[in-house]
Amino acid sequence: MSGKRIARSSFRAAASACTVLALTLVSACAGSDAATTGEAEKAELPVKKAQGKPIVIGMINNDSNAAGNFANVGQATRAAVKYINNNLGGAGGRPIRLEYCASNGTSAASANCAAQLLQEKPATVIGGLDLGSDGSIPVLAKAGVPYLSPTPTSSADLTSPTSFSFVAGSAPSQGAAATYAAKELKTKKAAVLFNENPQARLTAEKFVRNVLKAHGVSHVTMAPFSANETDMAGPLSHALKGGTDTVFGIMPEAGCVNVLKAKQSLASTANYFFSGNCAAPSVLKAGGSAAEGTYFPVSVQPANADTPDTKAFRSAMARYAPSVDLGVYPESAFGTAVTLSRVLAKIDKPDDPSAVMSALRGLKNQPTFVGPKVTCDGKQVKSLPSVCSDKVRIVKSENGELKDDAGRWYPE
């Protein structure tokens, strides 16, 4: 059908487009300012190829539509599949075959993608940037197929009993940022800048304002602005009135850049917390010196961290998707695929969606690739049963790079 396609991808298949982001944080994910890795990192990968009958995994993603170009998360997922099949020996020795469907951001298109993918008999489906997940998840749930979201933001992603996320997602991440600002930075007066729409307001009120107040920050200014507003000097001036010492920004990447420009023009010295999507190298570059010292709650280890997982991530991306920006969302999608392969490796019938569903629901204190330990019992984040962890890394921009400011998963 128009606007949709299915393309088969294994470690032999060529990389193709697809990435992830949704609701209030939807924006184009840059690829031209990709963090680069050297030839030495490419050579660090082991060689251990999978064999046998492939395990089919589906993926739904919005490649490109009016909301923007969402190519890099899909590319990162394909890179992860190649890494799993070529370098990790597959899932329990078997290769993964990725069946991919491009939607156009509508519920109807995503529902159609889900129906098409079901014909391939997938063990599970990964929602890349599935902006129409309220259409796709019910179709998959009826068939008993679990859904994995690398960046949960929609109501369906966050609340469906058949949806799972190994990362906190935008709303819980904002709550962690608010906790950090109150407890670690001793915030006294705060303001929340956000696009005026129901989803952004809910996050701003429930996960920032209410969390701040619960930690003793009584003065919190709500500063909504129009989605079409590009000159943020006015909204930011309003937010800074009364001696605000910490500003929270809930917006797409372009909005973060506009706030940083306003911050510079106003010579603001407040602390700034932006959503994790704005931790992309493209945003830091565009923000220039104004980005220095800004904070981001991110749901995975910073890509430049010196850990075994992040080293493997950089090496695999350098080999299989060298042009992709190593931002938070591509890394989250890559990590979701690798973690899924570990789950599948422990199942007697990894092709059986019901067995996969049971395995996911039974995860308890399970380590993930580049992410926190997860427990998928539906109780980790109140009112968001699909989220398997509320933990994030609080990173800070220093000299154009991200530094892990907390040095641990936060909150403890």
C-alpha positions as a Markdown table, in Angstrom:
| # | Residue | x | y | z |
|---|---|---|---|---|
| 1 | Met | 0.0 | 0.0 | 0.0 |
| 2 | Ser | 1.0 | 3.6 | -0.5 |
| 3 | Gly | 3.4 | 4.9 | 2.1 |
| 4 | Lys | 4.4 | 1.5 | 3.4 |
| 5 | Arg | 6.8 | -1.2 | 2.4 |
| 6 | Ile | 8.2 | -4.4 | 3.9 |
| 7 | Ala | 11.9 | -5.0 | 3.3 |
| 8 | Arg | 13.8 | -8.0 | 4.5 |
| 9 | Ser | 17.0 | -7.4 | 6.4 |
| 10 | Ser | 19.6 | -9.9 | 7.7 |
| 11 | Phe | 23.3 | -9.4 | 8.1 |
| 12 | Arg | 23.6 | -9.7 | 4.3 |
| 13 | Ala | 21.1 | -7.1 | 3.6 |
| 14 | Ala | 22.1 | -3.5 | 2.8 |
| 15 | Ala | 21.4 | -0.8 | 5.4 |
| 16 | Ser | 18.1 | 1.0 | 5.0 |
| 17 | Ala | 16.3 | 3.9 | 6.5 |
| 18 | Cys | 14.3 | 4.2 | 9.7 |
| 19 | Thr | 14.4 | 5.9 | 13.2 |
| 20 | Val | 12.6 | 6.8 | 16.3 |
| 21 | Leu | 11.0 | 9.6 | 18.3 |
| 22 | Ala | 7.5 | 10.7 | 19.0 |
| 23 | Leu | 4.8 | 13.0 | 20.4 |
| 24 | Thr | 6.1 | 16.3 | 21.7 |
| 25 | Leu | 9.8 | 15.3 | 21.0 |
| 26 | Val | 9.3 | 14.6 | 17.3 |
| 27 | Ser | 12.0 | 16.2 | 15.2 |
| 28 | Ala | 14.5 | 15.4 | 12.5 |
| 29 | Cys | 17.5 | 13.4 | 13.7 |
| 30 | Ala | 20.6 | 14.6 | 12.1 |
| 31 | Gly | 23.1 | 12.4 | 10.3 |
| 32 | Ser | 25.5 | 14.9 | 8.9 |
| 33 | Asp | 27.2 | 15.7 | 12.2 |
| 34 | Ala | 27.8 | 12.1 | 13.1 |
| 35 | Ala | 30.2 | 11.3 | 15.8 |
| 36 | Thr | 33.0 | 9.4 | 14.1 |
| 37 | Thr | 35.0 | 6.3 | 15.1 |
| 38 | Gly | 38.4 | 5.2 | 13.8 |
| 39 | Glu | 39.4 | 2.2 | 11.8 |
| 40 | Ala | 40.9 | 0.7 | 15.0 |
| 41 | Glu | 37.5 | 0.5 | 16.6 |
| 42 | Lys | 36.1 | -1.3 | 13.5 |
| 43 | Ala | 38.8 | -4.0 | 14.0 |
| 44 | Glu | 37.8 | -4.7 | 17.7 |
| 45 | Leu | 34.7 | -6.7 | 16.8 |
| 46 | Pro | 34.9 | -10.5 | 17.2 |
| 47 | Val | 33.8 | -12.7 | 14.4 |
| 48 | Lys | 31.1 | -15.2 | 15.4 |
| 49 | Lys | 28.5 | -15.8 | 12.7 |
| 50 | Ala | 25.0 | -17.1 | 13.4 |
| 51 | Gln | 23.7 | -20.2 | 11.6 |
| 52 | Gly | 20.5 | -22.0 | 11.1 |
| 53 | Lys | 16.9 | -20.9 | 10.7 |
| 54 | Pro | 16.4 | -17.2 | 11.3 |
| 55 | Ile | 14.2 | -15.8 | 14.1 |
| 56 | Val | 11.9 | -13.2 | 12.5 |
| 57 | Ile | 11.6 | -9.8 | 14.2 |
| 58 | Gly | 9.4 | -7.1 | 12.8 |
| 59 | Met | 9.9 | -3.3 | 12.9 |
| 60 | Ile | 7.6 | -0.4 | 12.2 |
| 61 | Asn | 9.0 | 3.0 | 11.7 |
| 62 | Asn | 8.3 | 6.4 | 10.1 |
| 63 | Asp | 11.1 | 7.0 | 7.6 |
| 64 | Ser | 10.1 | 10.4 | 6.6 |
| 65 | Asn | 6.9 | 12.5 | 6.7 |
| 66 | Ala | 5.7 | 16.0 | 7.6 |
| 67 | Ala | 7.1 | 15.6 | 11.1 |
| 68 | Gly | 10.7 | 15.1 | 9.8 |
| 69 | Asn | 13.2 | 12.6 | 8.6 |
| 70 | Phe | 13.5 | 9.7 | 10.9 |
| 71 | Ala | 16.2 | 7.5 | 9.2 |
| 72 | Asn | 18.9 | 6.9 | 11.7 |
| 73 | Val | 17.2 | 4.8 | 14.3 |
| 74 | Gly | 16.2 | 2.3 | 11.7 |
| 75 | Gln | 19.8 | 2.3 | 10.4 |
| 76 | Ala | 21.0 | 1.7 | 13.9 |
| 77 | Thr | 18.6 | -1.2 | 14.4 |
| 78 | Arg | 19.8 | -2.8 | 11.1 |
| 79 | Ala | 23.4 | -2.3 | 12.3 |
| 80 | Ala | 22.5 | -4.0 | 15.5 |
| 81 | Val | 21.1 | -7.0 | 13.6 |
| 82 | Lys | 24.3 | -7.3 | 11.6 |
| 83 | Tyr | 26.3 | -7.0 | 14.8 |
| 84 | Ile | 24.2 | -9.8 | 16.5 |
| 85 | Asn | 24.4 | -12.1 | 13.5 |
| 86 | Asn | 28.1 | -11.5 | 12.5 |
| 87 | Asn | 29.8 | -10.8 | 15.8 |
| 88 | Leu | 27.7 | -12.3 | 18.6 |
| 89 | Gly | 26.7 | -15.5 | 17.0 |
| 90 | Gly | 23.0 | -14.5 | 16.8 |
| 91 | Ala | 20.4 | -15.2 | 19.4 |
| 92 | Gly | 21.3 | -18.6 | 20.9 |
| 93 | Gly | 23.2 | -19.4 | 17.7 |
| 94 | Arg | 20.4 | -18.5 | 15.3 |
| 95 | Pro | 20.4 | -15.4 | 13.1 |
| 96 | Ile | 17.8 | -12.7 | 13.4 |
| 97 | Arg | 15.9 | -11.6 | 10.3 |
| 98 | Leu | 14.5 | -8.1 | 10.5 |
| 99 | Glu | 11.2 | -7.5 | 8.6 |
| 100 | Tyr | 10.7 | -3.8 | 8.2 |
| 101 | Cys | 7.6 | -1.7 | 7.4 |
| 102 | Ala | 7.6 | 2.0 | 6.9 |
| 103 | Ser | 4.5 | 3.9 | 8.1 |
| 104 | Asn | 3.5 | 7.5 | 7.4 |
| 105 | Gly | 2.8 | 8.5 | 11.0 |
| 106 | Thr | -0.9 | 7.8 | 11.0 |
| 107 | Ser | -2.7 | 5.2 | 13.1 |
| 108 | Ala | -4.2 | 3.6 | 10.0 |
| 109 | Ala | -0.8 | 3.2 | 8.3 |
| 110 | Ser | 0.8 | 1.7 | 11.4 |
| 111 | Ala | -2.1 | -0.7 | 11.8 |
| 112 | Asn | -1.6 | -1.8 | 8.2 |
| 113 | Cys | 2.1 | -2.3 | 8.9 |
| 114 | Ala | 1.3 | -4.5 | 11.8 |
| 115 | Ala | -1.1 | -6.6 | 9.6 |
| 116 | Gln | 1.6 | -6.9 | 7.0 |
| 117 | Leu | 4.3 | -7.9 | 9.5 |
| 118 | Leu | 2.0 | -10.6 | 11.0 |
| 119 | Gln | 2.1 | -12.4 | 7.7 |
| 120 | Glu | 5.8 | -12.9 | 8.3 |
| 121 | Lys | 5.1 | -14.6 | 11.7 |
| 122 | Pro | 7.4 | -12.4 | 13.8 |
| 123 | Ala | 8.4 | -13.4 | 17.3 |
| 124 | Thr | 8.0 | -9.8 | 18.4 |
| 125 | Val | 7.9 | -6.3 | 16.8 |
| 126 | Ile | 10.2 | -3.4 | 17.5 |
| 127 | Gly | 8.5 | 0.0 | 17.2 |
| 128 | Gly | 11.1 | 2.4 | 15.9 |
| 129 | Leu | 9.5 | 5.8 | 15.6 |
| 130 | Asp | 6.0 | 4.4 | 15.2 |
| 131 | Leu | 4.0 | 7.6 | 15.5 |
| 132 | Gly | 0.9 | 5.6 | 14.9 |
| 133 | Ser | 1.5 | 3.0 | 17.6 |
| 134 | Asp | -2.1 | 3.5 | 18.8 |
| 135 | Gly | -3.0 | 1.7 | 15.6 |
| 136 | Ser | -0.3 | -0.9 | 15.4 |
| 137 | Ile | -0.1 | -2.1 | 19.0 |
| 138 | Pro | -3.8 | -3.2 | 19.2 |
| 139 | Val | -3.4 | -5.2 | 16.0 |
| 140 | Leu | -0.3 | -7.0 | 17.4 |
| 141 | Ala | -1.8 | -7.4 | 20.8 |
| 142 | Lys | -4.9 | -9.2 | 19.3 |
| 143 | Ala | -2.4 | -11.6 | 17.6 |
| 144 | Gly | -0.5 | -12.1 | 20.9 |
| 145 | Val | 2.7 | -10.5 | 19.5 |
| 146 | Pro | 4.7 | -8.4 | 22.0 |
| 147 | Tyr | 5.9 | -4.9 | 21.0 |
| 148 | Leu | 9.2 | -3.3 | 22.1 |
| 149 | Ser | 9.6 | 0.5 | 22.1 |
| 150 | Pro | 13.2 | 1.9 | 22.2 |
| 151 | Thr | 11.8 | 5.4 | 22.9 |
| 152 | Pro | 8.4 | 5.2 | 24.5 |
| 153 | Thr | 6.4 | 8.4 | 24.3 |
| 154 | Ser | 2.8 | 7.6 | 23.2 |
| 155 | Ser | 0.0 | 6.5 | 25.4 |
| 156 | Ala | 0.0 | 3.1 | 23.6 |
| 157 | Asp | 3.8 | 2.7 | 24.0 |
| 158 | Leu | 3.6 | 3.4 | 27.7 |
| 159 | Thr | 0.5 | 1.7 | 28.9 |
| 160 | Ser | -0.3 | -1.3 | 26.7 |
| 161 | Pro | 0.0 | -4.7 | 28.6 |
| 162 | Thr | 1.7 | -6.1 | 25.5 |
| 163 | Ser | 4.2 | -3.3 | 25.1 |
| 164 | Phe | 7.6 | -3.2 | 26.8 |
| 165 | Ser | 10.5 | -0.7 | 27.0 |
| 166 | Phe | 13.9 | -1.3 | 28.3 |
| 167 | Val | 14.4 | 2.5 | 28.7 |
| 168 | Ala | 12.7 | 5.1 | 30.8 |
| 169 | Gly | 11.4 | 7.2 | 27.9 |
| 170 | Ser | 10.7 | 11.0 | 27.9 |
| 171 | Ala | 8.3 | 11.4 | 30.8 |
| 172 | Pro | 10.1 | 9.4 | 33.5 |
| 173 | Ser | 13.4 | 10.9 | 32.3 |
| 174 | Gln | 12.0 | 14.3 | 33.0 |
| 175 | Gly | 11.1 | 13.2 | 36.5 |
| 176 | Ala | 14.6 | 12.0 | 37.1 |
| 177 | Ala | 16.0 | 15.3 | 35.9 |
| 178 | Ala | 13.7 | 17.2 | 38.2 |
| 179 | Thr | 14.8 | 15.0 | 41.1 |
| 180 | Tyr | 18.5 | 15.7 | 40.2 |
| 181 | Ala | 17.9 | 19.4 | 40.0 |
| 182 | Ala | 16.2 | 19.6 | 43.4 |
| 183 | Lys | 18.5 | 17.2 | 45.3 |
| 184 | Glu | 21.9 | 17.6 | 43.7 |
| 185 | Leu | 21.8 | 21.2 | 42.3 |
| 186 | Lys | 19.7 | 22.6 | 45.2 |
| 187 | Thr | 17.2 | 24.3 | 42.9 |
| 188 | Lys | 15.1 | 27.0 | 44.6 |
| 189 | Lys | 13.1 | 28.5 | 41.7 |
| 190 | Ala | 12.4 | 26.6 | 38.5 |
| 191 | Ala | 10.6 | 27.1 | 35.2 |
| 192 | Val | 9.3 | 24.7 | 32.6 |
| 193 | Leu | 9.3 | 25.7 | 28.9 |
| 194 | Phe | 7.2 | 23.4 | 26.8 |
| 195 | Asn | 5.3 | 23.2 | 23.5 |
| 196 | Glu | 1.6 | 23.9 | 24.3 |
| 197 | Asn | -0.1 | 20.6 | 23.6 |
| 198 | Pro | -1.7 | 18.0 | 25.9 |
| 199 | Gln | 1.1 | 15.6 | 25.9 |
| 200 | Ala | 3.8 | 18.1 | 26.7 |
| 201 | Arg | 1.7 | 19.8 | 29.3 |
| 202 | Leu | 1.1 | 16.5 | 31.0 |
| 203 | Thr | 4.8 | 15.8 | 31.2 |
| 204 | Ala | 5.6 | 19.3 | 32.3 |
| 205 | Glu | 3.1 | 19.2 | 35.1 |
| 206 | Lys | 3.2 | 15.6 | 36.3 |
| 207 | Phe | 6.9 | 14.7 | 35.8 |
| 208 | Val | 8.6 | 18.1 | 36.3 |
| 209 | Arg | 6.5 | 20.5 | 38.4 |
| 210 | Asn | 5.0 | 17.9 | 40.7 |
| 211 | Val | 8.3 | 16.1 | 41.2 |
| 212 | Leu | 10.1 | 19.4 | 42.0 |
| 213 | Lys | 7.4 | 20.4 | 44.5 |
| 214 | Ala | 7.6 | 16.9 | 46.1 |
| 215 | His | 11.3 | 17.7 | 46.7 |
| 216 | Gly | 10.6 | 21.1 | 48.2 |
| 217 | Val | 10.9 | 23.4 | 45.2 |
| 218 | Ser | 7.8 | 25.5 | 45.8 |
| 219 | His | 8.3 | 28.1 | 43.1 |
| 220 | Val | 7.8 | 26.5 | 39.7 |
| 221 | Thr | 6.7 | 28.7 | 36.7 |
| 222 | Met | 5.0 | 27.0 | 33.8 |
| 223 | Ala | 6.0 | 28.6 | 30.5 |
| 224 | Pro | 4.1 | 27.1 | 27.5 |
| 225 | Phe | 4.8 | 28.4 | 24.0 |
| 226 | Ser | 3.4 | 27.8 | 20.5 |
| 227 | Ala | 4.8 | 25.0 | 18.4 |
| 228 | Asn | 5.3 | 27.5 | 15.6 |
| 229 | Glu | 7.4 | 29.9 | 17.8 |
| 230 | Thr | 11.0 | 30.1 | 16.7 |
| 231 | Asp | 12.2 | 33.3 | 18.6 |
| 232 | Met | 12.3 | 32.0 | 22.1 |
| 233 | Ala | 13.6 | 35.2 | 23.7 |
| 234 | Gly | 10.1 | 36.2 | 24.9 |
| 235 | Pro | 9.1 | 32.8 | 26.4 |
| 236 | Leu | 12.5 | 32.4 | 28.0 |
| 237 | Ser | 12.4 | 35.9 | 29.5 |
| 238 | His | 9.0 | 35.0 | 31.0 |
| 239 | Ala | 10.5 | 31.8 | 32.4 |
| 240 | Leu | 13.5 | 33.6 | 34.0 |
| 241 | Lys | 11.4 | 36.2 | 35.8 |
| 242 | Gly | 11.6 | 36.2 | 39.6 |
| 243 | Gly | 15.2 | 34.8 | 39.9 |
| 244 | Thr | 14.7 | 31.4 | 38.2 |
| 245 | Asp | 17.8 | 29.3 | 38.7 |
| 246 | Thr | 16.8 | 26.2 | 36.7 |
| 247 | Val | 15.0 | 25.9 | 33.4 |
| 248 | Phe | 13.5 | 22.7 | 32.0 |
| 249 | Gly | 12.9 | 22.4 | 28.3 |
| 250 | Ile | 10.4 | 19.9 | 26.8 |
| 251 | Met | 10.5 | 20.3 | 23.0 |
| 252 | Pro | 11.9 | 19.0 | 19.7 |
| 253 | Glu | 15.6 | 19.4 | 18.8 |
| 254 | Ala | 15.0 | 22.6 | 16.8 |
| 255 | Gly | 13.3 | 24.1 | 19.8 |
| 256 | Cys | 16.2 | 23.3 | 22.0 |
| 257 | Val | 18.5 | 25.1 | 19.6 |
| 258 | Asn | 16.2 | 28.1 | 19.6 |
| 259 | Val | 16.2 | 28.2 | 23.4 |
| 260 | Leu | 20.0 | 28.0 | 23.5 |
| 261 | Lys | 20.2 | 31.0 | 21.2 |
| 262 | Ala | 17.8 | 32.9 | 23.4 |
| 263 | Lys | 19.8 | 31.8 | 26.5 |
| 264 | Gln | 22.9 | 33.4 | 24.9 |
| 265 | Ser | 21.2 | 36.6 | 23.8 |
| 266 | Leu | 19.8 | 37.1 | 27.3 |
| 267 | Ala | 23.1 | 36.2 | 29.0 |
| 268 | Ser | 21.3 | 33.7 | 31.2 |
| 269 | Thr | 23.3 | 32.0 | 33.9 |
| 270 | Ala | 20.5 | 29.6 | 35.0 |
| 271 | Asn | 21.0 | 25.8 | 34.9 |
| 272 | Tyr | 19.3 | 24.2 | 31.9 |
| 273 | Phe | 17.8 | 20.7 | 31.5 |
| 274 | Phe | 16.7 | 19.6 | 28.1 |
| 275 | Ser | 15.0 | 16.4 | 27.0 |
| 276 | Gly | 17.2 | 13.5 | 26.1 |
| 277 | Asn | 16.5 | 13.9 | 22.3 |
| 278 | Cys | 18.4 | 17.2 | 22.5 |
| 279 | Ala | 21.6 | 15.5 | 23.6 |
| 280 | Ala | 22.3 | 14.8 | 19.8 |
| 281 | Pro | 25.6 | 16.0 | 18.5 |
| 282 | Ser | 23.8 | 18.2 | 16.0 |
| 283 | Val | 22.1 | 20.1 | 18.8 |
| 284 | Leu | 25.3 | 20.6 | 20.7 |
| 285 | Lys | 27.0 | 21.9 | 17.5 |
| 286 | Ala | 24.2 | 24.2 | 16.6 |
| 287 | Gly | 24.0 | 25.5 | 20.2 |
| 288 | Gly | 27.7 | 26.4 | 20.2 |
| 289 | Ser | 29.0 | 28.0 | 23.4 |
| 290 | Ala | 25.4 | 28.3 | 24.7 |
| 291 | Ala | 25.2 | 24.6 | 25.0 |
| 292 | Glu | 28.1 | 24.5 | 27.4 |
| 293 | Gly | 26.9 | 23.4 | 30.9 |
| 294 | Thr | 23.5 | 22.2 | 29.9 |
| 295 | Tyr | 22.1 | 18.9 | 31.3 |
| 296 | Phe | 20.2 | 16.1 | 29.7 |
| 297 | Pro | 18.6 | 13.0 | 31.2 |
| 298 | Val | 19.4 | 10.1 | 28.8 |
| 299 | Ser | 18.1 | 6.6 | 29.0 |
| 300 | Val | 21.4 | 4.9 | 27.9 |
| 301 | Gln | 25.0 | 5.2 | 28.7 |
| 302 | Pro | 26.6 | 8.2 | 26.8 |
| 303 | Ala | 27.9 | 6.9 | 23.5 |
| 304 | Asn | 31.3 | 8.3 | 24.2 |
| 305 | Ala | 31.6 | 6.5 | 27.6 |
| 306 | Asp | 34.5 | 4.1 | 28.2 |
| 307 | Thr | 32.5 | 0.9 | 28.9 |
| 308 | Pro | 32.5 | -2.4 | 27.1 |
| 309 | Asp | 29.0 | -1.8 | 25.7 |
| 310 | Thr | 29.6 | 1.7 | 24.4 |
| 311 | Lys | 32.9 | 0.6 | 22.8 |
| 312 | Ala | 31.1 | -2.3 | 21.1 |
| 313 | Phe | 28.3 | 0.1 | 20.0 |
| 314 | Arg | 30.8 | 2.6 | 18.5 |
| 315 | Ser | 32.7 | -0.2 | 16.7 |
| 316 | Ala | 29.5 | -1.8 | 15.3 |
| 317 | Met | 28.2 | 1.5 | 14.1 |
| 318 | Ala | 31.5 | 2.4 | 12.5 |
| 319 | Arg | 31.4 | -0.8 | 10.6 |
| 320 | Tyr | 27.7 | -1.1 | 9.7 |
| 321 | Ala | 26.3 | 2.4 | 9.8 |
| 322 | Pro | 29.2 | 4.9 | 9.7 |
| 323 | Ser | 27.2 | 7.9 | 8.6 |
| 324 | Val | 24.7 | 7.7 | 11.5 |
| 325 | Asp | 24.8 | 10.3 | 14.3 |
| 326 | Leu | 25.6 | 8.5 | 17.5 |
| 327 | Gly | 22.8 | 10.2 | 19.4 |
| 328 | Val | 20.7 | 8.8 | 22.2 |
| 329 | Tyr | 17.9 | 7.4 | 20.1 |
| 330 | Pro | 20.0 | 5.4 | 17.6 |
| 331 | Glu | 21.9 | 4.0 | 20.6 |
| 332 | Ser | 18.6 | 3.1 | 22.4 |
| 333 | Ala | 17.3 | 1.3 | 19.4 |
| 334 | Phe | 20.6 | -0.6 | 18.9 |
| 335 | Gly | 20.6 | -1.5 | 22.6 |
| 336 | Thr | 17.0 | -2.7 | 22.5 |
| 337 | Ala | 17.8 | -5.1 | 19.6 |
| 338 | Val | 20.9 | -6.5 | 21.3 |
| 339 | Thr | 19.1 | -7.0 | 24.6 |
| 340 | Leu | 16.2 | -8.7 | 22.8 |
| 341 | Ser | 18.7 | -11.1 | 21.3 |
| 342 | Arg | 19.8 | -12.1 | 24.8 |
| 343 | Val | 16.3 | -12.7 | 25.9 |
| 344 | Leu | 15.6 | -14.8 | 22.8 |
| 345 | Ala | 18.7 | -16.9 | 23.5 |
| 346 | Lys | 17.2 | -18.1 | 26.8 |
| 347 | Ile | 13.8 | -19.2 | 25.4 |
| 348 | Asp | 13.2 | -22.8 | 24.3 |
| 349 | Lys | 10.8 | -21.6 | 21.5 |
| 350 | Pro | 12.1 | -18.1 | 20.5 |
| 351 | Asp | 9.9 | -18.1 | 17.4 |
| 352 | Asp | 6.8 | -18.3 | 19.6 |
| 353 | Pro | 5.4 | -14.9 | 20.4 |
| 354 | Ser | 3.7 | -16.2 | 23.6 |
| 355 | Ala | 7.0 | -17.6 | 24.8 |
| 356 | Val | 8.6 | -14.2 | 24.1 |
| 357 | Met | 5.8 | -12.4 | 25.9 |
| 358 | Ser | 6.2 | -14.5 | 28.9 |
| 359 | Ala | 10.0 | -14.1 | 28.9 |
| 360 | Leu | 9.7 | -10.3 | 28.7 |
| 361 | Arg | 7.1 | -10.2 | 31.5 |
| 362 | Gly | 9.4 | -12.3 | 33.6 |
| 363 | Leu | 12.5 | -10.1 | 33.4 |
| 364 | Lys | 13.7 | -9.1 | 36.8 |
| 365 | Asn | 16.8 | -7.1 | 37.5 |
| 366 | Gln | 18.0 | -8.0 | 34.0 |
| 367 | Pro | 21.1 | -6.2 | 32.6 |
| 368 | Thr | 20.6 | -4.6 | 29.3 |
| 369 | Phe | 23.0 | -3.5 | 26.5 |
| 370 | Val | 24.0 | 0.2 | 27.1 |
| 371 | Gly | 21.1 | 0.6 | 29.5 |
| 372 | Pro | 20.1 | 0.0 | 33.1 |
| 373 | Lys | 18.9 | -3.2 | 34.7 |
| 374 | Val | 15.2 | -3.8 | 34.0 |
| 375 | Thr | 12.2 | -5.4 | 35.6 |
| 376 | Cys | 9.2 | -5.7 | 33.4 |
| 377 | Asp | 6.5 | -6.4 | 36.0 |
| 378 | Gly | 4.5 | -3.3 | 35.1 |
| 379 | Lys | 5.3 | -1.6 | 38.5 |
| 380 | Gln | 8.5 | 0.3 | 37.8 |
| 381 | Val | 6.8 | 3.6 | 36.9 |
| 382 | Lys | 3.4 | 4.4 | 38.4 |
| 383 | Ser | 0.7 | 4.6 | 35.7 |
| 384 | Leu | 3.2 | 3.6 | 32.9 |
| 385 | Pro | 3.2 | -0.2 | 33.1 |
| 386 | Ser | 5.1 | -0.7 | 29.9 |
| 387 | Val | 8.2 | 1.0 | 31.2 |
| 388 | Cys | 10.7 | -1.5 | 32.7 |
| 389 | Ser | 13.0 | 1.1 | 34.4 |
| 390 | Asp | 12.9 | 4.7 | 35.5 |
| 391 | Lys | 16.7 | 5.0 | 35.6 |
| 392 | Val | 18.6 | 7.5 | 33.5 |
| 393 | Arg | 22.1 | 9.0 | 33.2 |
| 394 | Ile | 22.3 | 12.7 | 33.9 |
| 395 | Val | 24.8 | 14.0 | 31.4 |
| 396 | Lys | 26.3 | 17.5 | 31.0 |
| 397 | Ser | 27.7 | 19.2 | 27.9 |
| 398 | Glu | 31.3 | 20.2 | 28.4 |
| 399 | Asn | 33.5 | 21.3 | 25.5 |
| 400 | Gly | 31.1 | 20.0 | 23.0 |
| 401 | Glu | 30.9 | 16.5 | 24.5 |
| 402 | Leu | 28.7 | 14.8 | 27.0 |
| 403 | Lys | 30.0 | 14.1 | 30.5 |
| 404 | Asp | 28.2 | 11.6 | 32.8 |
| 405 | Asp | 27.6 | 14.1 | 35.6 |
| 406 | Ala | 25.9 | 11.8 | 38.1 |
| 407 | Gly | 28.3 | 8.9 | 37.4 |
| 408 | Arg | 25.5 | 6.4 | 38.0 |
| 409 | Trp | 22.0 | 5.4 | 37.1 |
| 410 | Tyr | 19.7 | 8.0 | 38.5 |
| 411 | Pro | 17.6 | 8.2 | 40.7 |
| 412 | Glu | 19.1 | 5.5 | 42.9 |
